[in-house]
Amino acid sequence: MSKVLVVEDSLTQREMISTLLKKIGLKVTVACDGVEAMEQIQASCPDLVVLDIIMPRMNGYEVCRKIKSDSKTKNLAVVMCSAKKEEFDRYWGMKQGADAYIAKPFHPQELLGTVKHLLRE
């Protein structure tokens, strides 16, 4: 069973994304901000991270850069999922190393399809 870490500071969004992922049989853990996310990634590396950008303590761009610059986690799939929906935001997210970028609000099938695709690779 694949493990997914959902990093989201909004409780409502965190629960909604977690529920969607659990329904397709994934093991889901959660983090409320970037610092907590990095601690969880170091403790037990997930297969994929769904990562918000605007968060306290450490934003999603910083988390993504740290994941992709560490030899132990550089192959970890990262899906940025943010309310920042301008083309520049998408460009910058991908430039930080994200494997996919989904703008909120999103259709559940968009997130699930992206996650399934990245876990198959």
N, C-alpha and C positions, 0 to 999 in steps of 0.2 A: 504494500500500500504506500503510495507516494505521500510525502509530508510537505505541507504548504504552511508558510508563515505569513499571516496577514498583519501588516503594519499600518495602523490607522488610528488617529487620535479621536475620531468621532465614534462613540459607543454604538450608535445606530448603524453607521456604515460598517463598522467592524463586525457586528452581529449579522448583518445582511449578507456580507461577502462570505463570512464563515459558514453560514447556513447553506448558501448556494454550493460551496465547495464540498461540504460534508455530504450533500445530497447525491453527489456523483462519486462518493466513496473515497474521498481523500481524508487523510488525517490532518486536522487543522490546529495550529497553535496561533496565539495572537500576541502582539506587542502594541503598546500605546504610543510609542515614540521611537525615534531612531536609536537612541542610546540603548533602550531595552531590546530593540531588534538586534543590534550588534552583539549584545550579551547572549541572546538566545541562539544566534547563528554560530557563535563560537562554542557554545555548550553542546548543541546537537544540530548539525548542519541539515537544514531542510533541503528538499529537491527543488523548491521554487519559492520565491518571495513575491507577494502582492504588496506593493509599496506606495503609500500616499506620499505626496511631496511636501505639503505645508503641514509641519508638525513642530511641537516644542522640542527644545534641547538639541536635536540634530535633524535637519530636513532630509527628505528623500533623495535629493541629488547627492548629498554627502554620504548617505548610507550606500547608495549605488556605487559611488566611486570607491568607497572602502571595500565593498564586496569584490568588485572587479579588479582591484589592485592587489589583493591578497592571493597568493598562489594556492592556498587551501580552498578558497571560495570563488575563484574567478570563473569557474564553469557553472556556478549556481544561476539558474534562470531568474531574471527579474522582470516583473510586469509592473510598470508604473501606472497607477490608477489615481487620477487627480482631477480636481475641478479646474485646474489650469488647462484651458483647452485651445489656446492660440497655437498656430503652427510653430511659432518660435519655441513654445513650451515643449511641444512634442520633439522638435529638433534637439533642444537642449537635453531632454531626458535621454534620447537615444545617444547623444554625444557623451553622456556620463557612463554609458555602457548598458543601458536597459535593453532587454531583448524584445520588449513590446511596450506600447504606450496606449492606455485607454482613458478617454476623457469622461468625467462624470457630468451628468448622469449617463449611465451606459445601459444597454439592453443586456439582461442576464446572459443570453446566449453568446454575446460578444466576449464577455469575460470567460465563460466556460469553454468556448471554442479555443480561445487563445491559450488558456491554461492547459487544456488537453493536448493541443498541438506542441507546446513547449515541453511538456513532460514526455511526449513520444520521441522527441529529438535526442 
